[in-house]
Amino acid sequence: MRTADLGLAFEGSDDKKIDLSNLDTSEVVNMAGMFSYCKDLEHLNISNFNTSKVRSMRDMFSFCLELKSLDVRNFNTSNVLDM
């Protein structure tokens, strides 16, 4: 099942590691606050995210205080209006 809205999807998660490398994000338009307030999150695998249709990434990683690294080099932000 595909969803166009992943805004706040993992907000406040207390997980230390999240692997979303197999998540189909090809139809997603909203990722605002997706990982906000994941204060314990250290490792996040979003390396295969398809962000070509995303329009909002506002506060996507806000308050991810323990995040060690983040690979977003494959993100396509050409349609993002709010980051």
Buried (B, 14 or more C-beta within 10 A) or exposed (E): EEEEBBBBBBBEBEEEEBEBEEBEBEEBBBBBBBBBBBEEBBBBBBBEBBBBBBBBBBBBBBBBEEBEEBEEEEBEEEEBEEE
